[in-house]
Amino acid sequence: MDAGGSRALRLVARVVPTASLMEEAIKVAETIAALSQPSLIAAKEAVNRSFETSLAEVVRFERRVFHALFATKDRKVGHDRVHR
């Protein structure tokens, strides 16, 4: 399957030309790196758990983490970004 087919099936978010792949990857990495570290760690752990356990357990884990993240200072930053 080519990149266009992958995009049509929504397996990828976007397709970029090979010549600009590294430039675009670095932009995405910089965007992610600027986000809340506790939230990124929690999201990564949730994704990793999704490969190891049942859907019900992952949903319970995500709910616990979601509530725990309200105790972080980044909570206000995230709220403010969403509600601009």
A tleap script that builds the chain and sets N, CA, C and O, in Angstrom:
source leaprc.protein.ff14SB
mol = sequence {
  NMET ASP ALA GLY GLY SER ARG ALA LEU ARG
  LEU VAL ALA ARG VAL VAL PRO THR ALA SER
  LEU MET GLU GLU ALA ILE LYS VAL ALA GLU
  THR ILE ALA ALA LEU SER GLN PRO SER LEU
  ILE ALA ALA LYS GLU ALA VAL ASN ARG SER
  PHE GLU THR SER LEU ALA GLU VAL VAL ARG
  PHE GLU ARG ARG VAL PHE HIE ALA LEU PHE
  ALA THR LYS ASP ARG LYS VAL GLY HIE ASP
  ARG VAL HIE CARG
}
set mol.1.N position { 0.852 -1.167 0.000 }
set mol.1.CA position { 0.000 0.000 0.000 }
set mol.1.C position { 0.901 1.234 0.000 }
set mol.1.O position { 1.893 1.290 0.727 }
set mol.2.N position { 0.555 2.191 -0.799 }
set mol.2.CA position { 1.350 3.422 -0.853 }
set mol.2.C position { 0.849 4.417 0.194 }
set mol.2.O position { -0.139 4.164 0.883 }
set mol.3.N position { 1.536 5.542 0.302 }
set mol.3.CA position { 1.204 6.555 1.311 }
set mol.3.C position { -0.201 7.103 1.112 }
set mol.3.O position { -0.928 7.316 2.082 }
set mol.4.N position { -0.588 7.333 -0.137 }
set mol.4.CA position { -1.932 7.848 -0.408 }
set mol.4.C position { -3.014 6.885 0.045 }
set mol.4.O position { -4.036 7.300 0.591 }
set mol.5.N position { -2.790 5.603 -0.183 }
set mol.5.CA position { -3.752 4.593 0.274 }
set mol.5.C position { -3.839 4.537 1.783 }
set mol.5.O position { -4.919 4.374 2.352 }
set mol.6.N position { -2.695 4.673 2.425 }
set mol.6.CA position { -2.677 4.691 3.892 }
set mol.6.C position { -3.449 5.882 4.439 }
set mol.6.O position { -4.153 5.773 5.443 }
set mol.7.N position { -3.311 7.006 3.773 }
set mol.7.CA position { -4.034 8.204 4.208 }
set mol.7.C position { -5.528 8.038 3.982 }
set mol.7.O position { -6.335 8.424 4.827 }
set mol.8.N position { -5.897 7.463 2.839 }
set mol.8.CA position { -7.321 7.247 2.538 }
set mol.8.C position { -7.964 6.346 3.583 }
set mol.8.O position { -9.137 6.526 3.911 }
set mol.9.N position { -7.219 5.382 4.110 }
set mol.9.CA position { -7.739 4.480 5.146 }
set mol.9.C position { -7.549 5.033 6.554 }
set mol.9.O position { -7.871 4.372 7.540 }
set mol.10.N position { -7.026 6.244 6.635 }
set mol.10.CA position { -6.782 6.921 7.916 }
set mol.10.C position { -5.803 6.177 8.810 }
set mol.10.O position { -5.923 6.192 10.035 }
set mol.11.N position { -4.827 5.523 8.177 }
set mol.11.CA position { -3.765 4.865 8.930 }
set mol.11.C position { -2.653 5.833 9.281 }
set mol.11.O position { -1.857 5.572 10.182 }
set mol.12.N position { -2.595 6.946 8.574 }
set mol.12.CA position { -1.629 8.002 8.845 }
set mol.12.C position { -2.365 9.328 8.899 }
set mol.12.O position { -3.414 9.490 8.276 }
set mol.13.N position { -1.814 10.272 9.641 }
set mol.13.CA position { -2.456 11.579 9.780 }
set mol.13.C position { -2.211 12.462 8.568 }
set mol.13.O position { -3.082 13.233 8.165 }
set mol.14.N position { -1.008 12.344 7.983 }
set mol.14.CA position { -0.696 13.128 6.803 }
set mol.14.C position { 0.472 12.501 6.068 }
set mol.14.O position { 1.208 11.676 6.611 }
set mol.15.N position { 0.620 12.909 4.834 }
set mol.15.CA position { 1.690 12.407 3.985 }
set mol.15.C position { 2.535 13.597 3.561 }
set mol.15.O position { 2.008 14.632 3.156 }
set mol.16.N position { 3.855 13.440 3.659 }
set mol.16.CA position { 4.771 14.510 3.251 }
set mol.16.C position { 5.736 13.952 2.210 }
set mol.16.O position { 6.026 12.756 2.197 }
set mol.17.N position { 6.226 14.822 1.344 }
set mol.17.CA position { 7.211 14.369 0.352 }
set mol.17.C position { 8.482 13.844 1.039 }
set mol.17.O position { 8.884 14.353 2.085 }
set mol.18.N position { 9.089 12.853 0.457 }
set mol.18.CA position { 10.310 12.262 1.021 }
set mol.18.C position { 11.380 13.318 1.278 }
set mol.18.O position { 12.089 13.257 2.282 }
set mol.19.N position { 11.494 14.279 0.376 }
set mol.19.CA position { 12.529 15.307 0.505 }
set mol.19.C position { 12.373 16.142 1.775 }
set mol.19.O position { 13.365 16.647 2.301 }
set mol.20.N position { 11.170 16.292 2.264 }
set mol.20.CA position { 10.956 17.116 3.460 }
set mol.20.C position { 10.592 16.284 4.689 }
set mol.20.O position { 10.140 16.828 5.696 }
set mol.21.N position { 10.785 14.977 4.609 }
set mol.21.CA position { 10.391 14.095 5.706 }
set mol.21.C position { 11.085 14.440 7.014 }
set mol.21.O position { 10.411 14.593 8.033 }
set mol.22.N position { 12.402 14.566 7.021 }
set mol.22.CA position { 13.121 14.852 8.266 }
set mol.22.C position { 12.744 16.217 8.831 }
set mol.22.O position { 12.588 16.365 10.043 }
set mol.23.N position { 12.600 17.201 7.974 }
set mol.23.CA position { 12.213 18.539 8.428 }
set mol.23.C position { 10.843 18.494 9.107 }
set mol.23.O position { 10.647 19.090 10.166 }
set mol.24.N position { 9.912 17.791 8.494 }
set mol.24.CA position { 8.564 17.691 9.066 }
set mol.24.C position { 8.571 16.861 10.353 }
set mol.24.O position { 7.866 17.190 11.307 }
set mol.25.N position { 9.356 15.799 10.380 }
set mol.25.CA position { 9.449 14.969 11.590 }
set mol.25.C position { 10.014 15.775 12.756 }
set mol.25.O position { 9.547 15.637 13.887 }
set mol.26.N position { 11.003 16.605 12.495 }
set mol.26.CA position { 11.582 17.441 13.547 }
set mol.26.C position { 10.558 18.462 14.045 }
set mol.26.O position { 10.491 18.727 15.245 }
set mol.27.N position { 9.768 19.033 13.152 }
set mol.27.CA position { 8.713 19.975 13.569 }
set mol.27.C position { 7.716 19.290 14.495 }
set mol.27.O position { 7.325 19.850 15.519 }
set mol.28.N position { 7.307 18.073 14.132 }
set mol.28.CA position { 6.355 17.324 14.968 }
set mol.28.C position { 6.995 17.007 16.317 }
set mol.28.O position { 6.353 17.150 17.358 }
set mol.29.N position { 8.253 16.581 16.305 }
set mol.29.CA position { 8.958 16.268 17.551 }
set mol.29.C position { 9.068 17.494 18.450 }
set mol.29.O position { 8.902 17.387 19.665 }
set mol.30.N position { 9.347 18.650 17.867 }
set mol.30.CA position { 9.434 19.881 18.662 }
set mol.30.C position { 8.086 20.252 19.262 }
set mol.30.O position { 8.014 20.712 20.402 }
set mol.31.N position { 7.028 20.055 18.504 }
set mol.31.CA position { 5.676 20.330 19.010 }
set mol.31.C position { 5.362 19.424 20.190 }
set mol.31.O position { 4.856 19.882 21.214 }
set mol.32.N position { 5.661 18.141 20.045 }
set mol.32.CA position { 5.399 17.183 21.122 }
set mol.32.C position { 6.260 17.503 22.338 }
set mol.32.O position { 5.769 17.456 23.466 }
set mol.33.N position { 7.530 17.826 22.131 }
set mol.33.CA position { 8.445 18.118 23.237 }
set mol.33.C position { 8.013 19.335 24.044 }
set mol.33.O position { 8.361 19.454 25.218 }
set mol.34.N position { 7.256 20.240 23.425 }
set mol.34.CA position { 6.805 21.445 24.116 }
set mol.34.C position { 5.563 21.199 24.982 }
set mol.34.O position { 5.148 22.077 25.738 }
set mol.35.N position { 4.979 20.016 24.871 }
set mol.35.CA position { 3.777 19.698 25.636 }
set mol.35.C position { 4.122 19.302 27.066 }
set mol.35.O position { 5.293 19.141 27.412 }
set mol.36.N position { 3.106 19.149 27.880 }
set mol.36.CA position { 3.267 18.773 29.280 }
set mol.36.C position { 3.945 17.409 29.408 }
set mol.36.O position { 3.432 16.405 28.914 }
set mol.37.N position { 5.096 17.378 30.071 }
set mol.37.CA position { 5.819 16.120 30.247 }
set mol.37.C position { 5.018 15.082 31.028 }
set mol.37.O position { 4.988 13.923 30.613 }
set mol.38.N position { 4.363 15.439 32.142 }
set mol.38.CA position { 3.566 14.429 32.848 }
set mol.38.C position { 2.453 13.844 31.964 }
set mol.38.O position { 2.178 12.646 32.018 }
set mol.39.N position { 1.828 14.687 31.162 }
set mol.39.CA position { 0.767 14.210 30.278 }
set mol.39.C position { 1.321 13.295 29.183 }
set mol.39.O position { 0.702 12.288 28.839 }
set mol.40.N position { 2.482 13.648 28.641 }
set mol.40.CA position { 3.103 12.813 27.608 }
set mol.40.C position { 3.496 11.451 28.170 }
set mol.40.O position { 3.287 10.426 27.521 }
set mol.41.N position { 4.053 11.438 29.355 }
set mol.41.CA position { 4.442 10.177 29.991 }
set mol.41.C position { 3.210 9.311 30.223 }
set mol.41.O position { 3.239 8.105 29.974 }
set mol.42.N position { 2.132 9.922 30.697 }
set mol.42.CA position { 0.897 9.180 30.948 }
set mol.42.C position { 0.305 8.641 29.648 }
set mol.42.O position { -0.163 7.503 29.598 }
set mol.43.N position { 0.327 9.453 28.607 }
set mol.43.CA position { -0.218 9.002 27.318 }
set mol.43.C position { 0.596 7.840 26.767 }
set mol.43.O position { 0.031 6.874 26.255 }
set mol.44.N position { 1.902 7.927 26.868 }
set mol.44.CA position { 2.760 6.842 26.372 }
set mol.44.C position { 2.499 5.566 27.155 }
set mol.44.O position { 2.422 4.485 26.571 }
set mol.45.N position { 2.363 5.681 28.463 }
set mol.45.CA position { 2.090 4.498 29.270 }
set mol.45.C position { 0.735 3.890 28.916 }
set mol.45.O position { 0.593 2.668 28.885 }
set mol.46.N position { -0.249 4.729 28.653 }
set mol.46.CA position { -1.571 4.217 28.267 }
set mol.46.C position { -1.497 3.456 26.946 }
set mol.46.O position { -2.096 2.391 26.801 }
set mol.47.N position { -0.765 4.005 25.996 }
set mol.47.CA position { -0.604 3.316 24.708 }
set mol.47.C position { 0.114 1.992 24.913 }
set mol.47.O position { -0.307 0.969 24.372 }
set mol.48.N position { 1.185 1.998 25.681 }
set mol.48.CA position { 1.914 0.756 25.928 }
set mol.48.C position { 1.041 -0.284 26.623 }
set mol.48.O position { 1.092 -1.465 26.282 }
set mol.49.N position { 0.251 0.143 27.581 }
set mol.49.CA position { -0.649 -0.789 28.277 }
set mol.49.C position { -1.704 -1.359 27.334 }
set mol.49.O position { -2.153 -2.491 27.514 }
set mol.50.N position { -2.093 -0.591 26.348 }
set mol.50.CA position { -3.139 -1.067 25.434 }
set mol.50.C position { -2.692 -2.316 24.679 }
set mol.50.O position { -3.529 -3.086 24.210 }
set mol.51.N position { -1.397 -2.521 24.559 }
set mol.51.CA position { -0.877 -3.714 23.893 }
set mol.51.C position { -0.758 -4.897 24.839 }
set mol.51.O position { -0.558 -6.029 24.399 }
set mol.52.N position { -0.881 -4.641 26.140 }
set mol.52.CA position { -0.604 -5.670 27.134 }
set mol.52.C position { -1.822 -6.153 27.900 }
set mol.52.O position { -1.749 -7.171 28.589 }
set mol.53.N position { -2.938 -5.447 27.796 }
set mol.53.CA position { -4.069 -5.770 28.664 }
set mol.53.C position { -5.387 -5.547 27.929 }
set mol.53.O position { -5.402 -5.201 26.748 }
set mol.54.N position { -6.477 -5.749 28.633 }
set mol.54.CA position { -7.799 -5.626 28.017 }
set mol.54.C position { -8.204 -4.163 27.844 }
set mol.54.O position { -7.653 -3.271 28.488 }
set mol.55.N position { -9.159 -3.942 26.977 }
set mol.55.CA position { -9.679 -2.592 26.750 }
set mol.55.C position { -10.253 -2.016 28.041 }
set mol.55.O position { -10.027 -0.847 28.352 }
set mol.56.N position { -10.984 -2.818 28.783 }
set mol.56.CA position { -11.591 -2.338 30.031 }
set mol.56.C position { -10.519 -1.862 31.012 }
set mol.56.O position { -10.683 -0.830 31.663 }
set mol.57.N position { -9.427 -2.612 31.116 }
set mol.57.CA position { -8.346 -2.221 32.031 }
set mol.57.C position { -7.669 -0.941 31.566 }
set mol.57.O position { -7.331 -0.089 32.388 }
set mol.58.N position { -7.469 -0.792 30.271 }
set mol.58.CA position { -6.852 0.426 29.740 }
set mol.58.C position { -7.739 1.639 30.001 }
set mol.58.O position { -7.246 2.709 30.360 }
set mol.59.N position { -9.035 1.474 29.822 }
set mol.59.CA position { -9.959 2.585 30.072 }
set mol.59.C position { -9.919 2.978 31.550 }
set mol.59.O position { -9.930 4.166 31.873 }
set mol.60.N position { -9.873 1.995 32.446 }
set mol.60.CA position { -9.758 2.305 33.885 }
set mol.60.C position { -8.452 3.032 34.170 }
set mol.60.O position { -8.430 3.999 34.932 }
set mol.61.N position { -7.365 2.570 33.561 }
set mol.61.CA position { -6.077 3.229 33.756 }
set mol.61.C position { -6.127 4.672 33.263 }
set mol.61.O position { -5.693 5.587 33.963 }
set mol.62.N position { -6.653 4.872 32.062 }
set mol.62.CA position { -6.745 6.234 31.510 }
set mol.62.C position { -7.577 7.143 32.407 }
set mol.62.O position { -7.231 8.309 32.598 }
set mol.63.N position { -8.653 6.630 32.951 }
set mol.63.CA position { -9.503 7.434 33.841 }
set mol.63.C position { -8.726 7.851 35.091 }
set mol.63.O position { -8.790 9.006 35.511 }
set mol.64.N position { -7.985 6.896 35.685 }
set mol.64.CA position { -7.195 7.224 36.888 }
set mol.64.C position { -6.128 8.270 36.568 }
set mol.64.O position { -5.936 9.217 37.331 }
set mol.65.N position { -5.445 8.102 35.456 }
set mol.65.CA position { -4.395 9.037 35.069 }
set mol.65.C position { -4.985 10.407 34.754 }
set mol.65.O position { -4.427 11.432 35.147 }
set mol.66.N position { -6.107 10.426 34.049 }
set mol.66.CA position { -6.775 11.681 33.722 }
set mol.66.C position { -7.074 12.469 34.991 }
set mol.66.O position { -6.805 13.668 35.057 }
set mol.67.N position { -7.627 11.801 35.994 }
set mol.67.CA position { -7.940 12.483 37.246 }
set mol.67.C position { -6.666 12.907 37.980 }
set mol.67.O position { -6.625 13.980 38.582 }
set mol.68.N position { -5.635 12.074 37.934 }
set mol.68.CA position { -4.382 12.411 38.606 }
set mol.68.C position { -3.725 13.634 37.968 }
set mol.68.O position { -3.095 14.431 38.664 }
set mol.69.N position { -3.867 13.787 36.667 }
set mol.69.CA position { -3.243 14.927 35.988 }
set mol.69.C position { -3.866 16.267 36.382 }
set mol.69.O position { -3.267 17.317 36.151 }
set mol.70.N position { -5.051 16.238 36.968 }
set mol.70.CA position { -5.644 17.487 37.451 }
set mol.70.C position { -4.857 18.059 38.617 }
set mol.70.O position { -5.014 19.234 38.946 }
set mol.71.N position { -4.019 17.256 39.242 }
set mol.71.CA position { -3.207 17.731 40.364 }
set mol.71.C position { -1.907 18.384 39.908 }
set mol.71.O position { -1.147 18.881 40.739 }
set mol.72.N position { -1.638 18.391 38.609 }
set mol.72.CA position { -0.387 18.972 38.116 }
set mol.72.C position { -0.568 20.447 37.785 }
set mol.72.O position { -1.680 20.914 37.538 }
set mol.73.N position { 0.547 21.170 37.786 }
set mol.73.CA position { 0.475 22.584 37.431 }
set mol.73.C position { 0.149 22.770 35.954 }
set mol.73.O position { -0.338 23.828 35.555 }
set mol.74.N position { 0.413 21.755 35.145 }
set mol.74.CA position { 0.130 21.839 33.713 }
set mol.74.C position { -1.365 21.811 33.405 }
set mol.74.O position { -1.779 22.133 32.291 }
set mol.75.N position { -2.171 21.427 34.388 }
set mol.75.CA position { -3.619 21.370 34.186 }
set mol.75.C position { -4.165 22.708 33.701 }
set mol.75.O position { -4.968 22.751 32.769 }
set mol.76.N position { -3.741 23.782 34.321 }
set mol.76.CA position { -4.237 25.104 33.948 }
set mol.76.C position { -3.776 25.480 32.541 }
set mol.76.O position { -4.540 26.076 31.782 }
set mol.77.N position { -2.542 25.143 32.185 }
set mol.77.CA position { -2.034 25.429 30.852 }
set mol.77.C position { -2.876 24.715 29.797 }
set mol.77.O position { -3.280 25.314 28.800 }
set mol.78.N position { -3.132 23.433 30.029 }
set mol.78.CA position { -3.947 22.676 29.088 }
set mol.78.C position { -5.358 23.203 28.986 }
set mol.78.O position { -5.918 23.300 27.894 }
set mol.79.N position { -5.938 23.547 30.134 }
set mol.79.CA position { -7.301 24.107 30.140 }
set mol.79.C position { -7.347 25.406 29.353 }
set mol.79.O position { -8.259 25.633 28.558 }
set mol.80.N position { -6.354 26.253 29.583 }
set mol.80.CA position { -6.327 27.548 28.900 }
set mol.80.C position { -6.154 27.395 27.383 }
set mol.80.O position { -6.723 28.167 26.611 }
set mol.81.N position { -5.368 26.398 26.959 }
set mol.81.CA position { -5.187 26.161 25.515 }
set mol.81.C position { -6.480 25.705 24.864 }
set mol.81.O position { -6.802 26.117 23.749 }
set mol.82.N position { -7.214 24.860 25.559 }
set mol.82.CA position { -8.466 24.325 24.996 }
set mol.82.C position { -9.542 25.400 24.954 }
set mol.82.O position { -10.328 25.456 24.008 }
set mol.83.N position { -9.583 26.247 25.962 }
set mol.83.CA position { -10.680 27.223 26.096 }
set mol.83.C position { -10.258 28.639 25.721 }
set mol.83.O position { -10.620 29.593 26.409 }
set mol.84.N position { -9.507 28.785 24.650 }
set mol.84.CA position { -9.120 30.116 24.175 }
set mol.84.C position { -10.274 30.780 23.474 }
set mol.84.O position { -10.142 31.910 23.003 }
savepdb mol mol.pdb
quit
